[in-house]
Amino acid sequence: MRVPGSLLVLVVLFSIQAGAQDVDKLPEHPTVPAVRFECVWEAATPQDFVVVVNSLGSAKYLSRNPTRQNEDGSNSLDLSDYNIDFTLSPANQTRVFQLALQANYFNGDFEYKKHAVASTGTKTLGYADSSRHFETTYNWSENTAIDQLTSIFEGISSTLEHGRRLSFLRRFDKLGLEDELKGMEDAAEKHYLAEIQAIAPILENIAADSSVLNIARRRARRLLDLAGKEAGQHAGVKTPQ
């Protein structure tokens, strides 16, 4: 049975909205502790991304580019949201909640105020469990736990956005895969990626695809090997300057 086009659009929009509702705010007092990170930076792509993880390892990611310029200079809504569920590796699952504890579950003001620093987006960290619900917003923080959490979540976003582009390129521009994978290897070497295992399926598909350039397939295999090595250990990531 064919689904009418108008109904299909409504289904897609409902799915996007449902995904957004899952990550746009934390429940007031969830039975399973959860941490939420959001970064809003109009100069970046994506302009807005959110990661929500709970202490069991379940994780959700949503990225958005809320506005775009029309030819007449006005803004229009961009619905190209990217929504994905994944499982956080045990190492980062433990690390995220250890760091939340170190940062007093984000109960406080962690913004660096000694002097002006370059804007890298408005970031929000939130924590909620059965008895606590705290949130803090900052551009940059000298608190070590906050800084490390920022790096982890930005690394997750970078990895998942690479996975999004890889899926697109494999369908529409296989020759472009090599450059994208090279960029991923460079980023991984500089510790700018996190949770590479979350995009293992697309890397496996590329590595097994005989229609893809051999050099790209080798790069995909090396990234899969790296994901396997990182699965059982904490891999610190840092934010590009």
N, C-alpha and C positions, 0 to 999 in steps of 0.2 A: 504494500500500500504506500503510495506516495504521500509525503507530508506537504501540505500547502506551504508555499514560500513564506507567507506572513506568519504562519504558526511556527515555522522553523526559526524565524528571526526572534519571535517571542521566547522560544525555548532557549536559544543561545543567550539572549539578554538576561533571562531568569537565572541561567547557570552562572553568568558573570556576576550578577547581583548577589546570588547565594554565596559564591566564593568570597566576594568582598565582605559580606556580612560576617563570614567566619573569621576574618583577619582584621577587620576595621576596629574592633575593640575586644578587650578581654572580658570574659564573664566576671561578674562581681566577685563571686566566691566559688570557683570551680572545685570539684572534688579532686581533680588531678592538677597539681601545680603547673603553671604555664608562664612562659616569658614571651614577650612581644617586642619586636624591633621595627621601627619605621624610619625611613630616610626620605625627605622631600627636598629636592634640589632641581630647580627648573633648568639649570645649565647642563644637567647630566641626562644620560639615557640609560635606564628609564628615569623619568622625573620623580617618580614616587614608587617605592617598593616596601613591602611589609613581609616579615617572616614571623611566624608564630610557632613555637615548639612547646611540647609538654614534657613532663618528667618521664614519660613512658617512651619517648622518642618519636612520637607522631609529630609531623611538621607540615605546615602549609606556607606557600609562597604566592604572593600576588604582586605584579608590577604593572604600573600604569603610566601613561603619558597623557595627563588630563586635558591639555590644551594644545592646539596647533594653530598656526597663523594661516588665515585665508589670504587669497591674493589681494583683497581689499584692505588687509591689515587687521581685520577683526579675528577674534578667536573662535574656534569651533571645537566641539567635543570629539576626542579621539577614543573610539571604543576598542582599540587593539590591546585590551588587557591580556595579561598572561597569568594563568592560575594553575598551580601544580601542587599536588600532595606528594610527600616523600617521607622517608624514614631517616632520622638523624643517626649518624654513626654513634656507637656506644661511647667512644672517646669524647666527642663533642657534646653528646647528651650529658655526660657527667660534668664536663668542663663548664658548660653554660650555667648550670645550676650552682656549681661551686662559686663561679664568679658573681652570680646574682647574690649569693650569701655574703661574699666579701664586700659587695657594694651596698650592704644593708637593704637588699631587695629594692633598691632605687628609691628609698625613702630619704630624699634630700635634694639639695641643689648641687649638681656636679659640673655646672658650666664654668669654664676657665674665664676669669674676669680680671686678671692682673694687667693685661693689655689686649688690644685688638688683635685678632688672628684672622687669617683668610677664611672666608666662608666655604664650607664643604657640605652644605646642606643642613637642614634642621632635622635632628635625630631625636627619636623618642624611644626610651626603654620602659617597658612596663612589666610588672610581676603580679601574679594573683594566685592565691591558694584559698583554702577553706576559711582562713582567718585574716588574710592580709590582701591588700590591693593598693599598690603604689605605682607611681609613674614619674619619670623625670625627662626633661627636654633640654637639649644642648646642641651646640655646634661642634665644640671640641672640649674634651675633658682631660685633665692631667691625672685623674684617678686611674690607676693601673687596671683595675677590673673593668671599668667602663670602657677604657681604650681597647682592651683585649676582646671584649664582647663586640664592640663596633667592628673590629677587624674580622672576627668570625662571621658575623652576619653580612658584612659587605663582601667577604669572600664567597659566601653561599650565593648571594645575588649574582656575582660575577660568573660563577660556575653555571648556574641555571640559565642565565642569559646566553652564555656560550652554547649550552645545549639547545636552546630555542633556535639559535641561528644555524646550528648544525643540522637540525631537523629540516629547516627550510632549504638549506643549500643541498642537502642530499636529494630533495625532491626536484629542485629547480635549477641548480647550478653546481653540479658535482665537481667541476674544476675549481670552484671556490673553496672547497673543503680544506685543501692543503694549507692555504693561508690562515684560515680560521683555527685549524688544529695547531699550526705553528705558534700562533698567538697564544693559544691555551698553554702550550708547553713552556713558552717564555714566562707567562704569568705564574704557572705552577712553580717554576724554578725560583721566582722572586717571592714565593709564598703569598701570592695575591688570590689564590683560589682556596675554596674549602668545600668538602663534601662532593668530591668528584664522583664518588660511587652513586650519587643521586642521578647522574646522567649516563650510567653504565650501559643501559639498553641501546641508546643511540650510538655510543662509541662501539659497542659490539656489532651493531648492524653495519656500521661503516667498515670496521675491520674485516668483516666477512663478505663484503660486497665486491665481487670481482670486477665490476664496472667502474670502481673508484681507483684513482691513481695509487700505485703501490706505496709511494712515499706517504700519502695521506693515511693509508691503511696501517702503515708502520707507526705513524704518530698516534693513531687511535689506540693501537695495542700498547704503546708505551704509557699512555695516559691511563689505560685500564690497569696496567701493572702498578702504576703509582697509586691508583685508587685502592688496590688490594693491600699495598703496604701501609697506607694511611688508615685502613679500616680498624686496625687494632691499636692504634697509638694516637696520641694528641699531636696534631700538626698545626702549629701556630701560624697565623697569617697576619700580614700587615697591610696597611692601607697605602696605595700608591700616593706619593707626594706630588 
